[in-house]
C-alpha cells in the first residue's frame, strides 16, 4: 500500500530524487516490520517471520530467474545444505554458536552451488532447469540415505543457539528478537542483492538474460558470470536455510526435495521476477493463499491445485507478477 | 590384477544375462517415455516438466478402466487415448498462449501443470500405492528364474510403438508436416501447414506415449502420485545423454543407462543404482555436453 501511494506521489513532487523516495519507502516498510512483533499475535508473527525467510530464498532465486534468465530447480539443495550446515555446527559446537552455524551453512550451500553451477552452466539455458532438477534429486538421495551423518528421514534436531557477541551481549532468542534478527539479515540481503543487480556485474547478468550470444560476442566470459551468479544465489539461499533451521530448530530432508525449489519459483512468478521485492510479496501471497484455503476447506485440501491454476493463469496473463507494475521503479 | 579378475569371475554368468534382459525391458519403457519428451522438445522447444505426471496419470487411468472393464488391453488403449487428449488440452490451454514468448515460460507452465496433476492424483486416489495385475501370468525358465512373459511382451510393444511412430514420422502426411515444422516453422506456415495444430498434435502424441508407457509399466511396480518424478528424472538424464531432440540418441541412451543400472544392481541396492545414471550424466556434461550419441542418426 505504502509503495503504491508513494509511487503515485513521487512524480508530482519532482523535488525528491528517486533515491530519496526509494529509501523513504524502504524505511517506512522496515519500521512497520520492526514494530510488527508488538502488534501481531504469536501465530501471525511466526507466519510473518517465515514469509521473510521464504522471501530471502525467493530473492536469491530471483537473481537467477529474473536477472540472469535461468530457472533453478536447485535452490532446495542450497537451502537444505544451509539447514544441514547450521545443524551440524550447532550440534558439534559447545556452547552452540550462532555465527559458526551461519558460516557452516553458507559454506555448505556455497560448496553445493559451485558444484551444481559448474556442471549446469555447460549447456544452454533450457538445460539448466533440467540439470539443476537432477542435482536436486542427487543431493536429496544422498542426504536421505546417509543416515549416520544427516539423520536420514528424521533429520537433525537441535536447540536454538544464543545470540552472542563476545563481551557485548548474550541472550536467548525469543519470538521478538528472532523476528528482528531474521528481519535484519533479510533486509541486509535485500540491500546487498539490490547493490549486486545494479552493479556492472549485475548489468552483465541482465545482458546474458537479454541476449547470451551477443554478450559472449562482446567478450564477456558468460560461463564464468553464470557460475558466479549461481554461487551468489546459492549463498543467499543457504542463509535462508540457516535462518529457517535456527527458527524451527531442525533440519529435515523434505526441504532438500525439489518441491522447495518449486515453491520458490512459484513465489517468484507470483510476486514478479526481476524485482527482488516481488519474490517476498509472492512468498507472502502464496503463504496467505495456502493458509486461507486450508482454513476454508480443511488441512487435507489439495491447495496446490488452485495455487497451480493461479500460477499458470498468471504466467499467461500477468507474466510480470503482482509487483510487475513497480519493476522499472524498483530497478532504477 | 588378480583381485579384479577374481571379482569379475565371481559374478555368475546367468546373473549377468538376467540383468541384461531386465535392463533392456526397463530401457524400452524408458525409451518410450524419453522419445515423447524429446519429440516435444525437438519440435516445440518445450521442456515438458509434466511428462512424468502424464506417465502417472496413464497408469491411474489404467487402474480405473481395468477395475470397470476387466480388460487390460482395452485399458491400455483407453489410457493412451485419454492421456493423448489430456496432452492436447494442456497444449491448447496453457502452451498455445505462450508461443512466441521466452521458452523459459513454457518450462514454468508445464511445471505448474505437473503440480496440478500430481496433487489431483493425490487427492483423488490417496497416498496409498495401487497395483495393476499382469495381464499375462505365464512365465518361462531363464536359468534358475521363472521369468514372466509379460516383461518380454512390454519390450515388444514398446519397440512396436516406437517403430510405428518412426514410420509415422517418415511416411505419413502429418509426419511430413511435423518434420517440416521442425526444420523451419515460418516456412512451414507459409506453405499452408497448420503449425499450431501440428504443435497440438505433437504434444498429444508425446503425451499418449507417456500414458502408454505408464500403463505398460504399471504391473511392474507400484502406482502412486509421485511415481512420475523418478521417470521424468531418468528421461531427462536420457535426453541430456542422448542429445536433446535427437530421437535415435534418446533410445540408445535409454537402453544404455538402464543396462548400466541393471548391472550396478548386482552389487548395490536398486535405490543406490540410480547413482550410476547420475554419474553417467555428470561425465557426459564434462566431456560431451552436447550428448554422447549425437552422431547416431539425426
Interface residues (C-beta under 8 A of the other chain):
Chain A: X69 X71 X119 X122 X123 X125 X126 X127 X129 X130 X131 X133 X134 X137 X138 X141 X145 X262 X265 X269 X302 X304 X305 X307 X308 X309 X311 X312 X315 X316 X319
Chain B: X41 X45 X47 X49 X94 X97 X98 X101 X102 X103 X104 X105 X107 X108 X109 X111 X112 X113 X115 X116 X118 X119 X120 X122 X123 X229 X233 X236 X237 X239 X240 X244 X271 X272 X274 X275 X278 X281 X282 X285 X286 X289 X290
